[in-house]
Amino acid sequence: MADIKRLPRVEFPDDVRLDTLAVREGLPRTQWGENSEALFLTSSFVHPDAATAAARFANEEEAFVYSRFSNPTVTMFERRLAAMEGAESALATSSGMAAILLLIIGLLKSGDHVVCSRSVFGSTIKLLQGEFGKFGVESTFVSQTDVGEWRAAMRSNTKLLFAETPSNPLTEVCDIRALAAIAHDAGALLVVDNCFCSPALQRPIELGADLVMHSGTKYLDGQGRVIAGAVCGPQAIVEGKLIPVMRSAGMSLSPFNAWVVLKGLETLGIRMEAQSARALVLARWLEAQPGVTRVYYPGLPSHPQHELAMAQQRGLGGAVVSFVVQGDTPEVARRNAFAVIDATRICSISANLGDTKTIVTHPASTSHGRLTEEQRLAAGITQGMIRVAMGLEDVQDIQNDLDLGLAPLAR
Ligand SMILES: Cc1ncc(COP(=O)(O)O)c(C=O)c1O
């Protein structure tokens, strides 16, 4: 397997900044001098002779061997993302959920305990509670924002704390520094799902997190094209604990998808700034609409963790805005939410986010539809809630689109 530390590096000054790393970090050009990164669409690699093949399989010589665990295009993506997250190392996975799967298989064993926010992505809860529960890994779900609940949930066998900030779809922000302190006091690791912010807005490792995971499907790709994921963290964990699992279990990212996400990283910074700016305009407008009873957006001063969010997220709120439409009962609220979604003519009705195309979602019946009503309400997700993942269209057009369904509610 290729030891990424020993492979040659791209030559540039040590102190280059995030936007430069996003465009330039990777592997050196091939002998053909390509300017855009090469796509190595190959499942295996050829060796000059049998002895060299043996040395490479024994990991005595650096080389790419087999794309289930090493491929130059995938390595370029991993290096670039690691540099942007300020991590020593990264490992790309076939999806965001595969990244969580890899982390848990790699770091935990039967009898270990996880403390996780109850506001994380629905499939994360399902994976931890349902699947890993079967193998004797127990999870306790706690408040996203009440640090005391995290501390109180710690046990002698707690090995991992898992947080996602801001959360989906309520955009609740947790205090990464405080959670890192709780984890480290107990000798546990803090993992942060950095999907909503991306390293363009938030670098959890700088704030004390041990590992960052991504759904590359979201802002890293940025244009809704591929499913991808990654884990970023210390070399010792990535190479010592995660790569061996990847080699045996094969939740690897395909070279083609890695190439797409790698190219997505090049525009991440400007996309996140532009989409955050549009989301702020939209959130302010939504707050003024009579048919809307509540808006959730970290960039609004009305957001309960506004100051923490601004400090943690480079002063930007991100591109996801959620709001609740009026409705006296859950049935009426759901009908009104469906009416607003169905009236749109520009927005895409989908459950994804992180696309240039604005997406409207009804979380209670889609992304969080597999949770019980009790779990949903515990996470604050009501039937009247709509999530808007702001894209790059003109924000006025998106306001007009949402107003088609919101204006009748106010009458
Ligand atoms: C916050 C968050 N984490 C993880 C995931 C899982 O990512 P993927 O769909 O790439 O498996 C998602 C998305 O769907 C998400 O929104």
Ligand as a Chemical Component Dictionary entry (heavy atoms), coordinates in Angstrom:
data_LIG
# 
_chem_comp.id                   LIG 
_chem_comp.type                 NON-POLYMER 
_chem_comp.pdbx_formal_charge   0 
_chem_comp.three_letter_code    LIG 
# 
loop_
_chem_comp_atom.comp_id 
_chem_comp_atom.atom_id 
_chem_comp_atom.alt_atom_id 
_chem_comp_atom.type_symbol 
_chem_comp_atom.charge 
_chem_comp_atom.model_Cartn_x 
_chem_comp_atom.model_Cartn_y 
_chem_comp_atom.model_Cartn_z 
_chem_comp_atom.pdbx_ordinal 
LIG C1 C1 C 0 -24.497 15.884 8.155 1  
LIG C2 C2 C 0 -24.428 14.660 7.325 2  
LIG N1 N1 N 0 -23.540 13.701 7.627 3  
LIG C3 C3 C 0 -23.419 12.578 6.893 4  
LIG C4 C4 C 0 -24.224 12.360 5.804 5  
LIG C5 C5 C 0 -24.063 11.077 5.021 6  
LIG O1 O1 O 0 -23.386 11.312 3.840 7  
LIG P1 P1 P 0 -23.562 10.415 2.512 8  
LIG O2 O2 O 0 -24.942 10.674 1.992 9  
LIG O3 O3 O 0 -22.476 10.914 1.623 10 
LIG O4 O4 O 0 -23.382 8.997  2.922 11 
LIG C6 C6 C 0 -25.156 13.332 5.437 12 
LIG C7 C7 C 0 -25.998 13.173 4.261 13 
LIG O5 O5 O 0 -26.684 12.834 3.662 14 
LIG C8 C8 C 0 -25.262 14.521 6.223 15 
LIG O6 O6 O 0 -26.162 15.475 5.930 16 
# 
loop_
_chem_comp_bond.comp_id 
_chem_comp_bond.atom_id_1 
_chem_comp_bond.atom_id_2 
_chem_comp_bond.value_order 
_chem_comp_bond.pdbx_ordinal 
LIG C1 C2 SING 1  
LIG C2 N1 SING 2  
LIG C2 C8 DOUB 3  
LIG N1 C3 DOUB 4  
LIG C3 C4 SING 5  
LIG C4 C5 SING 6  
LIG C4 C6 DOUB 7  
LIG C5 O1 SING 8  
LIG O1 P1 SING 9  
LIG P1 O2 DOUB 10 
LIG P1 O3 SING 11 
LIG P1 O4 SING 12 
LIG C6 C7 SING 13 
LIG C6 C8 SING 14 
LIG C7 O5 DOUB 15 
LIG C8 O6 SING 16 
# 
